[in-house]
Amino acid sequence: MAAAYAADRAIELEALLAAIRELGPEYAFEREGRADAVAAVRHALPAMEQELLDVIVEDHACEVAALREAVTQLAALVGRTP
């Protein structure tokens, strides 16, 4: 049941993000091509900078995951508030 609830929330979050993307260019992002773009930049860098890019990308991914979890928990709290 928890997995189904999480899946439903993920779908709702994706719909909300899609709507927010339409608000303006400052909210526009493209996930589909991002991995290929990062790989191309990484490949163009010397080894030392590749490692630095990997650390930056991983750190950013952790931040996004934390933000997503915070939004999910906040939404759950709001949903329980009378």
Residue pairs with C-beta under 8 A, 6 or more apart in sequence:
9 72
9 75
9 76
13 68
13 71
13 72
20 27
21 27
21 28
21 29
38 53
38 57
41 53
42 50
42 53
42 54
45 53
